[in-house]
Each structure stands twice: as structure tokens, then as C-alpha cells.
């Protein structure tokens, strides 16, 4: 390294950068959207909520002013699902690693599920139990079925 100490991003900077990456991923998805999902973006007290909703179902990406990011899903046949996809740290290397993961595919995967381009929420949530997480369910459907719509 060149001897310069890398400053960590502030929580608000992490939220803003992650939000921008997610919105860019959404823009890439909208040309392929055929579902009736409604998108609502709420900004309140430095929190950002990206919510896809349909009849008795919801997919919510919550970017909190604490710097943490959660994924929440709800569907009428399933219980609520919540997963922390990022816990804020002031370690610049870990911040960069998460933002790179988000930029290099995770944001697209989140939006592909949120817009129901991969599979419907009911089917997706069938696999979200026990030790299975978002990425496990995503990889299963991508591997087994590719694009369902």
C-alpha cells in the first residue's frame, strides 16, 4: 500500500452508495418486468426503503441510517422472512467488499427476485427456511429453471 490510511465510509455514505447501486440494478430489470408488482421508495430519517408489493405479498430492501441493510419478504402462505444482508462496519476493506458484491451481481439478484422476473414470491419463499438464505434460494431457481417468465 502507499502508506495512506483509508478512511471508512460514514453510515450515511454506505446507505447512499448501496441505494444508488440498487436503483441502477432496478433500471436494468424494468425492461423485463411483466409482473404486476408495485414499487414504492420511501426515504425517512435517512433510512431508505425499496418495497415491491402485490396482492398479499411484499419484498422489501431496508437500508437503515445505522448502515445495516435488511431484506424482508412476506407472502400470504408463508411466515415473514428477514435476513440481514449487510451489518455496518467501519472497516474500509469490508465496506468495499460488500459494495463490490452488491455492484457485481447481488443487486441484480435482489431486483430480479423483487420484480418477480426469476419466479413468484410464493415459490421463492418455499425454500427460505432453516439454514437457507436468499442467495441459496436464488441459486436454486437460477440453476434449476433459469428465467421462469
C-alpha positions as CSV (number, residue, x, y, z in Angstrom):
1,X,0.0,0.0,0.0
2,X,1.1,3.6,-0.4
3,X,1.1,4.4,3.3
4,X,-2.2,6.3,3.1
5,X,-4.7,5.3,5.7
6,X,-8.1,4.7,4.0
7,X,-10.9,6.4,5.8
8,X,-14.0,4.3,6.4
9,X,-17.3,5.4,4.8
10,X,-19.7,7.0,7.2
11,X,-23.0,5.2,7.7
12,X,-24.9,7.7,5.5
13,X,-22.3,7.3,2.7
14,X,-22.7,3.5,2.8
15,X,-26.5,3.8,2.6
16,X,-26.3,6.3,-0.2
17,X,-23.9,4.3,-2.3
18,X,-25.8,1.0,-1.7
19,X,-29.1,2.7,-2.6
20,X,-27.6,4.0,-5.9
21,X,-26.3,0.6,-6.8
22,X,-29.7,-1.0,-6.1
23,X,-31.5,1.7,-8.2
24,X,-29.2,1.1,-11.1
25,X,-29.9,-2.6,-10.9
26,X,-33.7,-1.9,-10.9
27,X,-33.3,0.2,-14.0
28,X,-31.6,-2.8,-15.7
29,X,-34.5,-5.0,-14.7
30,X,-37.5,-2.9,-15.7
31,X,-37.4,-3.7,-19.4
32,X,-38.1,-7.4,-18.5
33,X,-40.8,-6.8,-15.9
34,X,-44.1,-8.5,-16.7
35,X,-45.5,-8.9,-13.1
36,X,-48.0,-6.5,-11.5
37,X,-45.6,-5.6,-8.7
38,X,-45.8,-2.1,-7.4
39,X,-42.6,-0.3,-6.5
40,X,-42.6,2.2,-3.6
41,X,-39.5,4.1,-2.4
42,X,-39.7,5.7,0.9
43,X,-37.0,8.0,2.4
44,X,-37.5,8.8,6.1
45,X,-34.9,10.0,8.7
46,X,-32.0,8.9,6.4
47,X,-33.5,5.4,6.1
48,X,-34.3,4.1,2.6
49,X,-37.0,1.5,1.9
50,X,-37.3,-0.1,-1.5
51,X,-40.6,-2.0,-1.5
52,X,-42.1,-4.3,-4.1
53,X,-45.7,-5.3,-3.3
54,X,-48.5,-7.2,-4.8
55,X,-51.7,-8.9,-3.5
56,X,-50.8,-10.1,0.0
57,X,-47.1,-10.2,-0.7
58,X,-44.1,-7.9,-0.2
59,X,-40.4,-7.8,-0.9
60,X,-38.6,-5.0,1.0
61,X,-35.0,-3.9,1.0
62,X,-34.4,-1.7,4.1
63,X,-31.3,0.5,4.2
64,X,-31.1,1.9,7.7
65,X,-29.3,5.0,8.8
66,X,-27.3,2.7,11.1
67,X,-25.6,1.4,7.9
68,X,-27.3,-2.0,8.2
69,X,-29.2,-3.4,5.3
70,X,-32.1,-6.0,5.7
71,X,-34.1,-8.0,3.2
72,X,-37.7,-8.7,4.2
73,X,-40.2,-10.9,2.5
74,X,-43.9,-11.6,3.2
75,X,-46.3,-13.8,1.3
76,X,-49.8,-14.9,2.5
77,X,-48.9,-18.6,2.6
78,X,-45.6,-18.1,4.4
79,X,-44.4,-16.5,7.6
80,X,-42.4,-13.3,7.5
81,X,-38.8,-13.7,6.4
82,X,-36.0,-11.3,7.3
83,X,-32.3,-11.5,6.6
84,X,-29.5,-9.0,7.3
85,X,-27.6,-8.8,4.1
86,X,-25.1,-6.2,5.5
87,X,-24.2,-5.3,9.0
88,X,-22.3,-1.9,9.1
89,X,-18.7,-2.0,9.9
90,X,-16.2,0.9,9.9
91,X,-13.6,-1.4,8.3
92,X,-13.0,0.1,4.8
93,X,-11.9,-3.3,3.3
94,X,-15.2,-4.9,4.4
95,X,-17.2,-1.9,3.2
96,X,-15.5,-2.2,-0.2
97,X,-16.1,-5.9,-0.3
98,X,-19.8,-5.6,0.3
99,X,-20.3,-2.7,-2.2
100,X,-18.3,-4.7,-4.8
101,X,-20.5,-7.8,-4.1
102,X,-23.6,-5.6,-4.5
103,X,-22.3,-3.9,-7.7
104,X,-21.1,-7.2,-9.2
105,X,-24.3,-9.2,-9.0
106,X,-26.1,-9.1,-5.7
107,X,-28.1,-6.0,-6.5
108,X,-29.2,-7.6,-9.8
109,X,-30.3,-10.8,-8.0
110,X,-32.3,-8.8,-5.4
111,X,-34.1,-6.9,-8.1
112,X,-34.6,-10.0,-10.2
113,X,-36.5,-11.5,-7.3
114,X,-38.2,-8.3,-6.3
115,X,-39.6,-7.8,-9.8
116,X,-40.7,-11.5,-10.0
117,X,-38.5,-11.9,-13.1
118,X,-37.0,-15.1,-11.7
119,X,-40.0,-16.8,-10.0
120,X,-43.0,-15.7,-8.0
121,X,-42.6,-14.9,-4.2
122,X,-44.6,-18.0,-3.1
123,X,-42.2,-20.4,-4.9
124,X,-39.2,-18.4,-3.8
125,X,-40.2,-18.4,-0.2
126,X,-40.8,-22.2,-0.2
127,X,-37.0,-22.5,0.0
128,X,-36.5,-19.8,2.7
129,X,-36.4,-21.9,5.9
130,X,-33.9,-23.4,8.3
131,X,-30.3,-22.6,7.1
132,X,-31.4,-21.5,3.6
133,X,-31.0,-17.8,2.9
134,X,-31.8,-15.5,0.0
135,X,-28.8,-16.4,-2.1
136,X,-29.4,-20.2,-1.6
137,X,-33.0,-19.9,-2.9
138,X,-31.9,-17.6,-5.7
139,X,-29.2,-20.0,-6.8
140,X,-31.5,-23.0,-6.7
141,X,-34.1,-21.4,-9.0
142,X,-31.5,-19.9,-11.3
143,X,-29.8,-23.3,-11.7
144,X,-33.0,-25.4,-12.0
145,X,-35.2,-23.1,-14.0
146,X,-33.3,-20.1,-15.3
147,X,-35.8,-17.4,-16.2
148,X,-39.3,-18.7,-15.4
149,X,-41.1,-15.8,-17.2
